[in-house]
Amino acid sequence: MYTRVTKEQFQIRDGVYIHTPTDAEFAPNPNSEGSMVIYTGNISARLASGDLFAYAEVLNVMKTLWEEVSRSSHPKVAEAV
């Protein structure tokens, strides 16, 4: 059974979204809508804590967070792309 993914598990550093439990990193490309560089870290590997995160769920929460942050911080980014 997979561990639930929450927005609180993410940090944003220098525009890179990091899922702290797995160290997965998502770096959105501001010049290409929907394009990003992904480092999967330990997604889908059982962690020392016993947690196991599903790739699709981590990606989905990251995209939701990205959209929310983009709308609140840079409302014109989504329109320009």
Phi and psi in radians as a Rosetta constraint file:
Dihedral C 1 N 2 CA 2 C 2 CIRCULARHARMONIC -1.481 0.35
Dihedral N 2 CA 2 C 2 N 3 CIRCULARHARMONIC 2.642 0.35
Dihedral C 2 N 3 CA 3 C 3 CIRCULARHARMONIC -1.404 0.35
Dihedral N 3 CA 3 C 3 N 4 CIRCULARHARMONIC 2.445 0.35
Dihedral C 3 N 4 CA 4 C 4 CIRCULARHARMONIC -1.163 0.35
Dihedral N 4 CA 4 C 4 N 5 CIRCULARHARMONIC 2.409 0.35
Dihedral C 4 N 5 CA 5 C 5 CIRCULARHARMONIC -1.724 0.35
Dihedral N 5 CA 5 C 5 N 6 CIRCULARHARMONIC 2.331 0.35
Dihedral C 5 N 6 CA 6 C 6 CIRCULARHARMONIC -2.227 0.35
Dihedral N 6 CA 6 C 6 N 7 CIRCULARHARMONIC 2.769 0.35
Dihedral C 6 N 7 CA 7 C 7 CIRCULARHARMONIC -1.102 0.35
Dihedral N 7 CA 7 C 7 N 8 CIRCULARHARMONIC -0.511 0.35
Dihedral C 7 N 8 CA 8 C 8 CIRCULARHARMONIC -1.163 0.35
Dihedral N 8 CA 8 C 8 N 9 CIRCULARHARMONIC -0.278 0.35
Dihedral C 8 N 9 CA 9 C 9 CIRCULARHARMONIC -1.411 0.35
Dihedral N 9 CA 9 C 9 N 10 CIRCULARHARMONIC -0.049 0.35
Dihedral C 9 N 10 CA 10 C 10 CIRCULARHARMONIC -1.839 0.35
Dihedral N 10 CA 10 C 10 N 11 CIRCULARHARMONIC 2.556 0.35
Dihedral C 10 N 11 CA 11 C 11 CIRCULARHARMONIC -2.148 0.35
Dihedral N 11 CA 11 C 11 N 12 CIRCULARHARMONIC 2.634 0.35
Dihedral C 11 N 12 CA 12 C 12 CIRCULARHARMONIC -2.045 0.35
Dihedral N 12 CA 12 C 12 N 13 CIRCULARHARMONIC 2.080 0.35
Dihedral C 12 N 13 CA 13 C 13 CIRCULARHARMONIC -2.255 0.35
Dihedral N 13 CA 13 C 13 N 14 CIRCULARHARMONIC 2.106 0.35
Dihedral C 13 N 14 CA 14 C 14 CIRCULARHARMONIC 0.912 0.35
Dihedral N 14 CA 14 C 14 N 15 CIRCULARHARMONIC 0.685 0.35
Dihedral C 14 N 15 CA 15 C 15 CIRCULARHARMONIC 1.410 0.35
Dihedral N 15 CA 15 C 15 N 16 CIRCULARHARMONIC 0.003 0.35
Dihedral C 15 N 16 CA 16 C 16 CIRCULARHARMONIC -1.757 0.35
Dihedral N 16 CA 16 C 16 N 17 CIRCULARHARMONIC 2.285 0.35
Dihedral C 16 N 17 CA 17 C 17 CIRCULARHARMONIC -1.624 0.35
Dihedral N 17 CA 17 C 17 N 18 CIRCULARHARMONIC 2.152 0.35
Dihedral C 17 N 18 CA 18 C 18 CIRCULARHARMONIC -2.061 0.35
Dihedral N 18 CA 18 C 18 N 19 CIRCULARHARMONIC 2.152 0.35
Dihedral C 18 N 19 CA 19 C 19 CIRCULARHARMONIC -1.478 0.35
Dihedral N 19 CA 19 C 19 N 20 CIRCULARHARMONIC 1.780 0.35
Dihedral C 19 N 20 CA 20 C 20 CIRCULARHARMONIC -1.059 0.35
Dihedral N 20 CA 20 C 20 N 21 CIRCULARHARMONIC -0.633 0.35
Dihedral C 20 N 21 CA 21 C 21 CIRCULARHARMONIC -1.112 0.35
Dihedral N 21 CA 21 C 21 N 22 CIRCULARHARMONIC -0.581 0.35
Dihedral C 21 N 22 CA 22 C 22 CIRCULARHARMONIC -1.885 0.35
Dihedral N 22 CA 22 C 22 N 23 CIRCULARHARMONIC -0.151 0.35
Dihedral C 22 N 23 CA 23 C 23 CIRCULARHARMONIC 1.106 0.35
Dihedral N 23 CA 23 C 23 N 24 CIRCULARHARMONIC 0.331 0.35
Dihedral C 23 N 24 CA 24 C 24 CIRCULARHARMONIC -1.224 0.35
Dihedral N 24 CA 24 C 24 N 25 CIRCULARHARMONIC 2.490 0.35
Dihedral C 24 N 25 CA 25 C 25 CIRCULARHARMONIC -2.192 0.35
Dihedral N 25 CA 25 C 25 N 26 CIRCULARHARMONIC 2.445 0.35
Dihedral C 25 N 26 CA 26 C 26 CIRCULARHARMONIC -2.252 0.35
Dihedral N 26 CA 26 C 26 N 27 CIRCULARHARMONIC 2.027 0.35
Dihedral C 26 N 27 CA 27 C 27 CIRCULARHARMONIC -1.977 0.35
Dihedral N 27 CA 27 C 27 N 28 CIRCULARHARMONIC 1.699 0.35
Dihedral C 27 N 28 CA 28 C 28 CIRCULARHARMONIC -1.122 0.35
Dihedral N 28 CA 28 C 28 N 29 CIRCULARHARMONIC 2.508 0.35
Dihedral C 28 N 29 CA 29 C 29 CIRCULARHARMONIC -1.667 0.35
Dihedral N 29 CA 29 C 29 N 30 CIRCULARHARMONIC 1.904 0.35
Dihedral C 29 N 30 CA 30 C 30 CIRCULARHARMONIC -1.159 0.35
Dihedral N 30 CA 30 C 30 N 31 CIRCULARHARMONIC -0.244 0.35
Dihedral C 30 N 31 CA 31 C 31 CIRCULARHARMONIC -1.630 0.35
Dihedral N 31 CA 31 C 31 N 32 CIRCULARHARMONIC -0.044 0.35
Dihedral C 31 N 32 CA 32 C 32 CIRCULARHARMONIC -2.553 0.35
Dihedral N 32 CA 32 C 32 N 33 CIRCULARHARMONIC 1.841 0.35
Dihedral C 32 N 33 CA 33 C 33 CIRCULARHARMONIC -0.958 0.35
Dihedral N 33 CA 33 C 33 N 34 CIRCULARHARMONIC 2.250 0.35
Dihedral C 33 N 34 CA 34 C 34 CIRCULARHARMONIC 1.398 0.35
Dihedral N 34 CA 34 C 34 N 35 CIRCULARHARMONIC -0.042 0.35
Dihedral C 34 N 35 CA 35 C 35 CIRCULARHARMONIC -1.648 0.35
Dihedral N 35 CA 35 C 35 N 36 CIRCULARHARMONIC 2.393 0.35
Dihedral C 35 N 36 CA 36 C 36 CIRCULARHARMONIC -2.730 0.35
Dihedral N 36 CA 36 C 36 N 37 CIRCULARHARMONIC 2.772 0.35
Dihedral C 36 N 37 CA 37 C 37 CIRCULARHARMONIC -1.717 0.35
Dihedral N 37 CA 37 C 37 N 38 CIRCULARHARMONIC 2.313 0.35
Dihedral C 37 N 38 CA 38 C 38 CIRCULARHARMONIC -2.147 0.35
Dihedral N 38 CA 38 C 38 N 39 CIRCULARHARMONIC 2.248 0.35
Dihedral C 38 N 39 CA 39 C 39 CIRCULARHARMONIC -1.941 0.35
Dihedral N 39 CA 39 C 39 N 40 CIRCULARHARMONIC 2.045 0.35
Dihedral C 39 N 40 CA 40 C 40 CIRCULARHARMONIC -1.363 0.35
Dihedral N 40 CA 40 C 40 N 41 CIRCULARHARMONIC -0.186 0.35
Dihedral C 40 N 41 CA 41 C 41 CIRCULARHARMONIC 0.945 0.35
Dihedral N 41 CA 41 C 41 N 42 CIRCULARHARMONIC -2.237 0.35
Dihedral C 41 N 42 CA 42 C 42 CIRCULARHARMONIC -1.881 0.35
Dihedral N 42 CA 42 C 42 N 43 CIRCULARHARMONIC 0.472 0.35
Dihedral C 42 N 43 CA 43 C 43 CIRCULARHARMONIC -1.099 0.35
Dihedral N 43 CA 43 C 43 N 44 CIRCULARHARMONIC 2.438 0.35
Dihedral C 43 N 44 CA 44 C 44 CIRCULARHARMONIC 1.239 0.35
Dihedral N 44 CA 44 C 44 N 45 CIRCULARHARMONIC 0.185 0.35
Dihedral C 44 N 45 CA 45 C 45 CIRCULARHARMONIC -1.978 0.35
Dihedral N 45 CA 45 C 45 N 46 CIRCULARHARMONIC 2.395 0.35
Dihedral C 45 N 46 CA 46 C 46 CIRCULARHARMONIC -1.194 0.35
Dihedral N 46 CA 46 C 46 N 47 CIRCULARHARMONIC 2.192 0.35
Dihedral C 46 N 47 CA 47 C 47 CIRCULARHARMONIC -1.456 0.35
Dihedral N 47 CA 47 C 47 N 48 CIRCULARHARMONIC 2.890 0.35
Dihedral C 47 N 48 CA 48 C 48 CIRCULARHARMONIC -0.998 0.35
Dihedral N 48 CA 48 C 48 N 49 CIRCULARHARMONIC -0.519 0.35
Dihedral C 48 N 49 CA 49 C 49 CIRCULARHARMONIC -1.273 0.35
Dihedral N 49 CA 49 C 49 N 50 CIRCULARHARMONIC -0.206 0.35
Dihedral C 49 N 50 CA 50 C 50 CIRCULARHARMONIC 1.664 0.35
Dihedral N 50 CA 50 C 50 N 51 CIRCULARHARMONIC -0.164 0.35
Dihedral C 50 N 51 CA 51 C 51 CIRCULARHARMONIC -1.232 0.35
Dihedral N 51 CA 51 C 51 N 52 CIRCULARHARMONIC 2.586 0.35
Dihedral C 51 N 52 CA 52 C 52 CIRCULARHARMONIC -2.418 0.35
Dihedral N 52 CA 52 C 52 N 53 CIRCULARHARMONIC 2.097 0.35
Dihedral C 52 N 53 CA 53 C 53 CIRCULARHARMONIC -1.906 0.35
Dihedral N 53 CA 53 C 53 N 54 CIRCULARHARMONIC 2.398 0.35
Dihedral C 53 N 54 CA 54 C 54 CIRCULARHARMONIC -1.470 0.35
Dihedral N 54 CA 54 C 54 N 55 CIRCULARHARMONIC 2.303 0.35
Dihedral C 54 N 55 CA 55 C 55 CIRCULARHARMONIC -0.942 0.35
Dihedral N 55 CA 55 C 55 N 56 CIRCULARHARMONIC -0.861 0.35
Dihedral C 55 N 56 CA 56 C 56 CIRCULARHARMONIC -1.066 0.35
Dihedral N 56 CA 56 C 56 N 57 CIRCULARHARMONIC -0.661 0.35
Dihedral C 56 N 57 CA 57 C 57 CIRCULARHARMONIC -1.255 0.35
Dihedral N 57 CA 57 C 57 N 58 CIRCULARHARMONIC -0.720 0.35
Dihedral C 57 N 58 CA 58 C 58 CIRCULARHARMONIC -1.070 0.35
Dihedral N 58 CA 58 C 58 N 59 CIRCULARHARMONIC -0.797 0.35
Dihedral C 58 N 59 CA 59 C 59 CIRCULARHARMONIC -1.093 0.35
Dihedral N 59 CA 59 C 59 N 60 CIRCULARHARMONIC -0.744 0.35
Dihedral C 59 N 60 CA 60 C 60 CIRCULARHARMONIC -1.097 0.35
Dihedral N 60 CA 60 C 60 N 61 CIRCULARHARMONIC -0.787 0.35
Dihedral C 60 N 61 CA 61 C 61 CIRCULARHARMONIC -1.163 0.35
Dihedral N 61 CA 61 C 61 N 62 CIRCULARHARMONIC -0.691 0.35
Dihedral C 61 N 62 CA 62 C 62 CIRCULARHARMONIC -1.072 0.35
Dihedral N 62 CA 62 C 62 N 63 CIRCULARHARMONIC -0.762 0.35
Dihedral C 62 N 63 CA 63 C 63 CIRCULARHARMONIC -1.121 0.35
Dihedral N 63 CA 63 C 63 N 64 CIRCULARHARMONIC -0.711 0.35
Dihedral C 63 N 64 CA 64 C 64 CIRCULARHARMONIC -1.077 0.35
Dihedral N 64 CA 64 C 64 N 65 CIRCULARHARMONIC -0.800 0.35
Dihedral C 64 N 65 CA 65 C 65 CIRCULARHARMONIC -1.097 0.35
Dihedral N 65 CA 65 C 65 N 66 CIRCULARHARMONIC -0.766 0.35
Dihedral C 65 N 66 CA 66 C 66 CIRCULARHARMONIC -1.009 0.35
Dihedral N 66 CA 66 C 66 N 67 CIRCULARHARMONIC -0.808 0.35
Dihedral C 66 N 67 CA 67 C 67 CIRCULARHARMONIC -1.103 0.35
Dihedral N 67 CA 67 C 67 N 68 CIRCULARHARMONIC -0.749 0.35
Dihedral C 67 N 68 CA 68 C 68 CIRCULARHARMONIC -1.109 0.35
Dihedral N 68 CA 68 C 68 N 69 CIRCULARHARMONIC -0.799 0.35
Dihedral C 68 N 69 CA 69 C 69 CIRCULARHARMONIC -1.158 0.35
Dihedral N 69 CA 69 C 69 N 70 CIRCULARHARMONIC -0.719 0.35
Dihedral C 69 N 70 CA 70 C 70 CIRCULARHARMONIC -1.078 0.35
Dihedral N 70 CA 70 C 70 N 71 CIRCULARHARMONIC -0.732 0.35
Dihedral C 70 N 71 CA 71 C 71 CIRCULARHARMONIC -1.170 0.35
Dihedral N 71 CA 71 C 71 N 72 CIRCULARHARMONIC -0.704 0.35
Dihedral C 71 N 72 CA 72 C 72 CIRCULARHARMONIC -1.409 0.35
Dihedral N 72 CA 72 C 72 N 73 CIRCULARHARMONIC -0.600 0.35
Dihedral C 72 N 73 CA 73 C 73 CIRCULARHARMONIC -1.596 0.35
Dihedral N 73 CA 73 C 73 N 74 CIRCULARHARMONIC -0.712 0.35
Dihedral C 73 N 74 CA 74 C 74 CIRCULARHARMONIC -2.356 0.35
Dihedral N 74 CA 74 C 74 N 75 CIRCULARHARMONIC 1.286 0.35
Dihedral C 74 N 75 CA 75 C 75 CIRCULARHARMONIC -1.020 0.35
Dihedral N 75 CA 75 C 75 N 76 CIRCULARHARMONIC -0.406 0.35
Dihedral C 75 N 76 CA 76 C 76 CIRCULARHARMONIC -1.537 0.35
Dihedral N 76 CA 76 C 76 N 77 CIRCULARHARMONIC -0.192 0.35
Dihedral C 76 N 77 CA 77 C 77 CIRCULARHARMONIC -1.071 0.35
Dihedral N 77 CA 77 C 77 N 78 CIRCULARHARMONIC -0.841 0.35
Dihedral C 77 N 78 CA 78 C 78 CIRCULARHARMONIC -1.137 0.35
Dihedral N 78 CA 78 C 78 N 79 CIRCULARHARMONIC -0.602 0.35
Dihedral C 78 N 79 CA 79 C 79 CIRCULARHARMONIC -1.272 0.35
Dihedral N 79 CA 79 C 79 N 80 CIRCULARHARMONIC -0.588 0.35
Dihedral C 79 N 80 CA 80 C 80 CIRCULARHARMONIC -1.323 0.35
Dihedral N 80 CA 80 C 80 N 81 CIRCULARHARMONIC -0.411 0.35
